[in-house]
Amino acid sequence: MTLAPPLTTLDALQAGQSATVIHLAQTAQEGGADVQRRLMELGFVPGERIRVLKRVLGGPLAVKVGESTFALRRFEAALVSIKPE
């Protein structure tokens, strides 16, 4: 029996890795509800499969959701709980 990978956040995923969205965290930052809503509108919803295409050192991540590609800032990616594949 193999153990499932532990949950982590999208900002920890390496380029080329895929995962499934598990949960979007609430944020205490100003505009937090707007950020969460924007992520959901982009397709970052529980059960959705995503893939990190590129990471820029200290910068944004290029993430594929469905047939679309988005650039996410690190703090946005940190709000997305994922289950790596």
N, CA, C and O atoms as a GROMACS GRO file, in nm:
protein
  340
    1MET      N    1   0.084  -0.119   0.000
    1MET     CA    2   0.000   0.000   0.000
    1MET      C    3   0.088   0.124   0.000
    1MET      O    4   0.180   0.136   0.081
    2THR      N    5   0.061   0.216  -0.090
    2THR     CA    6   0.139   0.340  -0.096
    2THR      C    7   0.060   0.452  -0.031
    2THR      O    8  -0.062   0.457  -0.039
    3LEU      N    9   0.133   0.540   0.032
    3LEU     CA   10   0.069   0.654   0.096
    3LEU      C   11   0.046   0.764  -0.005
    3LEU      O   12   0.129   0.786  -0.094
    4ALA      N   13  -0.066   0.834   0.008
    4ALA     CA   14  -0.094   0.947  -0.080
    4ALA      C   15  -0.002   1.062  -0.043
    4ALA      O   16   0.033   1.078   0.074
    5PRO      N   17   0.038   1.142  -0.142
    5PRO     CA   18   0.124   1.256  -0.110
    5PRO      C   19   0.049   1.353  -0.018
    5PRO      O   20  -0.073   1.367  -0.029
    6PRO      N   21   0.121   1.419   0.070
    6PRO     CA   22   0.054   1.513   0.161
    6PRO      C   23   0.005   1.636   0.087
    6PRO      O   24   0.054   1.670  -0.021
    7LEU      N   25  -0.094   1.703   0.147
    7LEU     CA   26  -0.142   1.827   0.088
    7LEU      C   27  -0.037   1.935   0.105
    7LEU      O   28   0.037   1.937   0.203
    8THR      N   29  -0.032   2.023   0.010
    8THR     CA   30   0.061   2.136   0.012
    8THR      C   31  -0.007   2.252  -0.058
    8THR      O   32  -0.126   2.245  -0.088
    9THR      N   33   0.067   2.358  -0.084
    9THR     CA   34   0.008   2.471  -0.157
    9THR      C   35   0.075   2.484  -0.294
    9THR      O   36   0.187   2.438  -0.315
   10LEU      N   37   0.005   2.549  -0.384
   10LEU     CA   38   0.049   2.560  -0.523
   10LEU      C   39   0.185   2.627  -0.536
   10LEU      O   40   0.260   2.593  -0.628
   11ASP      N   41   0.219   2.719  -0.449
   11ASP     CA   42   0.348   2.789  -0.460
   11ASP      C   43   0.467   2.696  -0.437
   11ASP      O   44   0.579   2.733  -0.470
   12ALA      N   45   0.444   2.576  -0.381
   12ALA     CA   46   0.552   2.480  -0.356
   12ALA      C   47   0.572   2.382  -0.473
   12ALA      O   48   0.670   2.308  -0.474
   13LEU      N   49   0.482   2.382  -0.569
   13LEU     CA   50   0.489   2.288  -0.681
   13LEU      C   51   0.599   2.330  -0.778
   13LEU      O   52   0.615   2.449  -0.805
   14GLN      N   53   0.672   2.235  -0.828
   14GLN     CA   54   0.781   2.262  -0.923
   14GLN      C   55   0.728   2.264  -1.066
   14GLN      O   56   0.621   2.209  -1.095
   15ALA      N   57   0.802   2.328  -1.155
   15ALA     CA   58   0.764   2.333  -1.297
   15ALA      C   59   0.754   2.191  -1.351
   15ALA      O   60   0.840   2.107  -1.326
   16GLY      N   61   0.648   2.166  -1.426
   16GLY     CA   62   0.625   2.035  -1.485
   16GLY      C   63   0.538   1.945  -1.399
   16GLY      O   64   0.491   1.842  -1.447
   17GLN      N   65   0.514   1.980  -1.274
   17GLN     CA   66   0.432   1.898  -1.186
   17GLN      C   67   0.285   1.932  -1.199
   17GLN      O   68   0.248   2.045  -1.228
   18SER      N   69   0.202   1.830  -1.179
   18SER     CA   70   0.057   1.846  -1.182
   18SER      C   71   0.000   1.820  -1.044
   18SER      O   72   0.065   1.758  -0.959
   19ALA      N   73  -0.121   1.870  -1.022
   19ALA     CA   74  -0.187   1.852  -0.893
   19ALA      C   75  -0.336   1.871  -0.912
   19ALA      O   76  -0.383   1.912  -1.019
   20THR      N   77  -0.411   1.841  -0.806
   20THR     CA   78  -0.554   1.864  -0.802
   20THR      C   79  -0.582   1.968  -0.695
   20THR      O   80  -0.529   1.959  -0.584
   21VAL      N   81  -0.664   2.066  -0.727
   21VAL     CA   82  -0.701   2.169  -0.630
   21VAL      C   83  -0.791   2.105  -0.523
   21VAL      O   84  -0.888   2.035  -0.555
   22ILE      N   85  -0.758   2.130  -0.397
   22ILE     CA   86  -0.836   2.077  -0.286
   22ILE      C   87  -0.919   2.187  -0.220
   22ILE      O   88  -1.035   2.165  -0.186
   23HIS      N   89  -0.859   2.305  -0.202
   23HIS     CA   90  -0.926   2.408  -0.123
   23HIS      C   91  -0.860   2.544  -0.151
   23HIS      O   92  -0.740   2.550  -0.179
   24LEU      N   93  -0.937   2.650  -0.142
   24LEU     CA   94  -0.883   2.786  -0.148
   24LEU      C   95  -0.892   2.845  -0.008
   24LEU      O   96  -0.998   2.848   0.053
   25ALA      N   97  -0.778   2.892   0.042
   25ALA     CA   98  -0.773   2.948   0.177
   25ALA      C   99  -0.832   3.088   0.179
   25ALA      O  100  -0.828   3.160   0.080
   26GLN      N  101  -0.887   3.123   0.293
   26GLN     CA  102  -0.931   3.261   0.317
   26GLN      C  103  -0.806   3.340   0.350
   26GLN      O  104  -0.710   3.284   0.404
   27THR      N  105  -0.804   3.465   0.320
   27THR     CA  106  -0.687   3.547   0.350
   27THR      C  107  -0.728   3.669   0.430
   27THR      O  108  -0.835   3.726   0.409
   28ALA      N  109  -0.642   3.707   0.522
   28ALA     CA  110  -0.669   3.824   0.605
   28ALA      C  111  -0.619   3.952   0.538
   28ALA      O  112  -0.644   4.062   0.587
   29GLN      N  113  -0.548   3.938   0.425
   29GLN     CA  114  -0.495   4.055   0.356
   29GLN      C  115  -0.608   4.140   0.299
   29GLN      O  116  -0.716   4.090   0.268
   30GLU      N  117  -0.581   4.268   0.286
   30GLU     CA  118  -0.680   4.357   0.226
   30GLU      C  119  -0.711   4.307   0.085
   30GLU      O  120  -0.621   4.276   0.007
   31GLY      N  121  -0.838   4.300   0.054
   31GLY     CA  122  -0.879   4.251  -0.078
   31GLY      C  123  -0.879   4.100  -0.087
   31GLY      O  124  -0.888   4.045  -0.196
   32GLY      N  125  -0.868   4.031   0.027
   32GLY     CA  126  -0.859   3.886   0.027
   32GLY      C  127  -0.975   3.816  -0.039
   32GLY      O  128  -0.956   3.721  -0.114
   33ALA      N  129  -1.097   3.864  -0.013
   33ALA     CA  130  -1.214   3.802  -0.074
   33ALA      C  131  -1.210   3.820  -0.226
   33ALA      O  132  -1.251   3.731  -0.300
   34ASP      N  133  -1.160   3.935  -0.272
   34ASP     CA  134  -1.149   3.958  -0.416
   34ASP      C  135  -1.049   3.863  -0.479
   34ASP      O  136  -1.072   3.813  -0.589
   35VAL      N  137  -0.937   3.838  -0.411
   35VAL     CA  138  -0.835   3.746  -0.462
   35VAL      C  139  -0.893   3.606  -0.470
   35VAL      O  140  -0.876   3.537  -0.571
   36GLN      N  141  -0.961   3.563  -0.366
   36GLN     CA  142  -1.021   3.430  -0.364
   36GLN      C  143  -1.124   3.416  -0.478
   36GLN      O  144  -1.126   3.315  -0.548
   37ARG      N  145  -1.207   3.516  -0.495
   37ARG     CA  146  -1.309   3.514  -0.600
   37ARG      C  147  -1.242   3.509  -0.738
   37ARG      O  148  -1.286   3.436  -0.826
   38ARG      N  149  -1.135   3.587  -0.758
   38ARG     CA  150  -1.064   3.589  -0.885
   38ARG      C  151  -1.006   3.450  -0.916
   38ARG      O  152  -1.016   3.403  -1.029
   39LEU      N  153  -0.946   3.387  -0.816
   39LEU     CA  154  -0.891   3.253  -0.838
   39LEU      C  155  -1.000   3.155  -0.879
   39LEU      O  156  -0.980   3.073  -0.968
   40MET      N  157  -1.116   3.163  -0.814
   40MET     CA  158  -1.226   3.073  -0.848
   40MET      C  159  -1.276   3.101  -0.990
   40MET      O  160  -1.307   3.008  -1.065
   41GLU      N  161  -1.284   3.228  -1.026
   41GLU     CA  162  -1.330   3.263  -1.161
   41GLU      C  163  -1.232   3.214  -1.268
   41GLU      O  164  -1.273   3.183  -1.380
   42LEU      N  165  -1.103   3.206  -1.233
   42LEU     CA  166  -1.002   3.156  -1.327
   42LEU      C  167  -1.005   3.004  -1.340
   42LEU      O  168  -0.944   2.948  -1.431
   43GLY      N  169  -1.077   2.937  -1.250
   43GLY     CA  170  -1.087   2.791  -1.258
   43GLY      C  171  -1.020   2.716  -1.146
   43GLY      O  172  -1.017   2.593  -1.148
   44PHE      N  173  -0.964   2.787  -1.049
   44PHE     CA  174  -0.900   2.721  -0.935
   44PHE      C  175  -1.008   2.682  -0.835
   44PHE      O  176  -1.028   2.748  -0.732
   45VAL      N  177  -1.078   2.573  -0.866
   45VAL     CA  178  -1.187   2.524  -0.783
   45VAL      C  179  -1.156   2.381  -0.739
   45VAL      O  180  -1.084   2.310  -0.809
   46PRO      N  181  -1.209   2.339  -0.624
   46PRO     CA  182  -1.181   2.203  -0.577
   46PRO      C  183  -1.212   2.097  -0.683
   46PRO      O  184  -1.317   2.101  -0.747
   47GLY      N  185  -1.120   2.004  -0.700
   47GLY     CA  186  -1.135   1.896  -0.797
   47GLY      C  187  -1.071   1.925  -0.932
   47GLY      O  188  -1.054   1.834  -1.013
   48GLU      N  189  -1.035   2.051  -0.957
   48GLU     CA  190  -0.976   2.088  -1.087
   48GLU      C  191  -0.829   2.045  -1.092
   48GLU      O  192  -0.754   2.063  -0.996
   49ARG      N  193  -0.789   1.989  -1.205
   49ARG     CA  194  -0.650   1.948  -1.226
   49ARG      C  195  -0.572   2.067  -1.282
   49ARG      O  196  -0.619   2.135  -1.374
   50ILE      N  197  -0.453   2.090  -1.227
   50ILE     CA  198  -0.369   2.202  -1.270
   50ILE      C  199  -0.227   2.153  -1.294
   50ILE      O  200  -0.189   2.045  -1.249
   51ARG      N  201  -0.150   2.234  -1.367
   51ARG     CA  202  -0.011   2.200  -1.396
   51ARG      C  203   0.073   2.328  -1.395
   51ARG      O  204   0.035   2.428  -1.456
   52VAL      N  205   0.187   2.324  -1.326
   52VAL     CA  206   0.278   2.439  -1.327
   52VAL      C  207   0.365   2.428  -1.452
   52VAL      O  208   0.435   2.328  -1.470
   53LEU      N  209   0.360   2.529  -1.536
   53LEU     CA  210   0.439   2.528  -1.659
   53LEU      C  211   0.576   2.591  -1.639
   53LEU      O  212   0.675   2.545  -1.695
   54LYS      N  213   0.580   2.697  -1.559
   54LYS     CA  214   0.706   2.768  -1.540
   54LYS      C  215   0.705   2.840  -1.407
   54LYS      O  216   0.601   2.888  -1.361
   55ARG      N  217   0.822   2.848  -1.345
   55ARG     CA  218   0.841   2.924  -1.221
   55ARG      C  219   0.953   3.024  -1.246
   55ARG      O  220   1.056   2.990  -1.303
   56VAL      N  221   0.933   3.146  -1.203
   56VAL     CA  222   1.036   3.248  -1.211
   56VAL      C  223   1.088   3.269  -1.070
   56VAL      O  224   1.009   3.293  -0.978
   57LEU      N  225   1.218   3.259  -1.052
   57LEU     CA  226   1.276   3.272  -0.919
   57LEU      C  227   1.230   3.400  -0.852
   57LEU      O  228   1.260   3.510  -0.898
   58GLY      N  229   1.157   3.386  -0.742
   58GLY     CA  230   1.106   3.502  -0.669
   58GLY      C  231   0.992   3.574  -0.738
   58GLY      O  232   0.946   3.677  -0.690
   59GLY      N  233   0.946   3.520  -0.850
   59GLY     CA  234   0.841   3.586  -0.927
   59GLY      C  235   0.719   3.498  -0.944
   59GLY      O  236   0.696   3.407  -0.864
   60PRO      N  237   0.642   3.525  -1.047
   60PRO     CA  238   0.516   3.452  -1.066
   60PRO      C  239   0.534   3.310  -1.117
   60PRO      O  240   0.643   3.270  -1.158
   61LEU      N  241   0.424   3.235  -1.113
   61LEU     CA  242   0.418   3.099  -1.167
   61LEU      C  243   0.324   3.101  -1.287
   61LEU      O  244   0.221   3.167  -1.283
   62ALA      N  245   0.360   3.030  -1.392
   62ALA     CA  246   0.269   3.010  -1.505
   62ALA      C  247   0.199   2.877  -1.480
   62ALA      O  248   0.264   2.773  -1.471
   63VAL      N  249   0.066   2.881  -1.470
   63VAL     CA  250  -0.012   2.763  -1.433
   63VAL      C  251  -0.119   2.738  -1.537
   63VAL      O  252  -0.190   2.829  -1.579
   64LYS      N  253  -0.130   2.612  -1.580
   64LYS     CA  254  -0.232   2.572  -1.677
   64LYS      C  255  -0.352   2.515  -1.600
   64LYS      O  256  -0.338   2.424  -1.518
   65VAL      N  257  -0.469   2.570  -1.629
   65VAL     CA  258  -0.595   2.525  -1.571
   65VAL      C  259  -0.687   2.498  -1.688
   65VAL      O  260  -0.724   2.590  -1.760
   66GLY      N  261  -0.725   2.374  -1.708
   66GLY     CA  262  -0.805   2.340  -1.825
   66GLY      C  263  -0.725   2.370  -1.950
   66GLY      O  264  -0.613   2.320  -1.965
   67GLU      N  265  -0.780   2.449  -2.039
   67GLU     CA  266  -0.711   2.486  -2.163
   67GLU      C  267  -0.648   2.624  -2.156
   67GLU      O  268  -0.594   2.673  -2.255
   68SER      N  269  -0.653   2.687  -2.038
   68SER     CA  270  -0.602   2.823  -2.021
   68SER      C  271  -0.476   2.826  -1.937
   68SER      O  272  -0.454   2.738  -1.854
   69THR      N  273  -0.393   2.927  -1.959
   69THR     CA  274  -0.270   2.946  -1.882
   69THR      C  275  -0.276   3.082  -1.814
   69THR      O  276  -0.313   3.182  -1.876
   70PHE      N  277  -0.240   3.084  -1.686
   70PHE     CA  278  -0.245   3.207  -1.607
   70PHE      C  279  -0.114   3.227  -1.535
   70PHE      O  280  -0.044   3.131  -1.502
   71ALA      N  281  -0.080   3.353  -1.510
   71ALA     CA  282   0.034   3.387  -1.424
   71ALA      C  283  -0.022   3.421  -1.287
   71ALA      O  284  -0.110   3.506  -1.274
   72LEU      N  285   0.030   3.356  -1.185
   72LEU     CA  286  -0.012   3.382  -1.047
   72LEU      C  287   0.104   3.435  -0.967
   72LEU      O  288   0.217   3.386  -0.978
   73ARG      N  289   0.077   3.536  -0.886
   73ARG     CA  290   0.178   3.584  -0.793
   73ARG      C  291   0.193   3.480  -0.683
   73ARG      O  292   0.101   3.403  -0.656
   74ARG      N  293   0.311   3.479  -0.618
   74ARG     CA  294   0.338   3.378  -0.516
   74ARG      C  295   0.234   3.377  -0.406
   74ARG      O  296   0.190   3.270  -0.364
   75PHE      N  297   0.192   3.496  -0.358
   75PHE     CA  298   0.096   3.498  -0.248
   75PHE      C  299  -0.039   3.442  -0.292
   75PHE      O  300  -0.112   3.385  -0.211
   76GLU      N  301  -0.074   3.457  -0.421
   76GLU     CA  302  -0.198   3.398  -0.472
   76GLU      C  303  -0.186   3.246  -0.476
   76GLU      O  304  -0.278   3.175  -0.436
   77ALA      N  305  -0.073   3.197  -0.527
   77ALA     CA  306  -0.050   3.053  -0.536
   77ALA      C  307  -0.050   2.988  -0.397
   77ALA      O  308  -0.090   2.873  -0.382
   78ALA      N  309  -0.005   3.062  -0.295
   78ALA     CA  310  -0.001   3.010  -0.159
   78ALA      C  311  -0.140   2.990  -0.102
   78ALA      O  312  -0.155   2.920  -0.001
   79LEU      N  313  -0.242   3.047  -0.161
   79LEU     CA  314  -0.380   3.032  -0.113
   79LEU      C  315  -0.446   2.905  -0.165
   79LEU      O  316  -0.553   2.867  -0.117
   80VAL      N  317  -0.384   2.840  -0.263
   80VAL     CA  318  -0.442   2.723  -0.328
   80VAL      C  319  -0.384   2.595  -0.268
   80VAL      O  320  -0.268   2.562  -0.293
   81SER      N  321  -0.464   2.523  -0.189
   81SER     CA  322  -0.422   2.394  -0.134
   81SER      C  323  -0.438   2.289  -0.242
   81SER      O  324  -0.542   2.283  -0.308
   82ILE      N  325  -0.336   2.206  -0.259
   82ILE     CA  326  -0.338   2.107  -0.367
   82ILE      C  327  -0.296   1.969  -0.316
   82ILE      O  328  -0.239   1.955  -0.208
   83LYS      N  329  -0.328   1.870  -0.398
   83LYS     CA  330  -0.279   1.734  -0.376
   83LYS      C  331  -0.193   1.703  -0.497
   83LYS      O  332  -0.246   1.681  -0.606
   84PRO      N  333  -0.057   1.700  -0.479
   84PRO     CA  334   0.031   1.672  -0.593
   84PRO      C  335   0.007   1.533  -0.650
   84PRO      O  336  -0.036   1.442  -0.579
   85GLU      N  337   0.034   1.518  -0.780
   85GLU     CA  338   0.019   1.387  -0.845
   85GLU      C  339   0.152   1.320  -0.858
   85GLU      O  340   0.160   1.208  -0.910
   0.00000   0.00000   0.00000
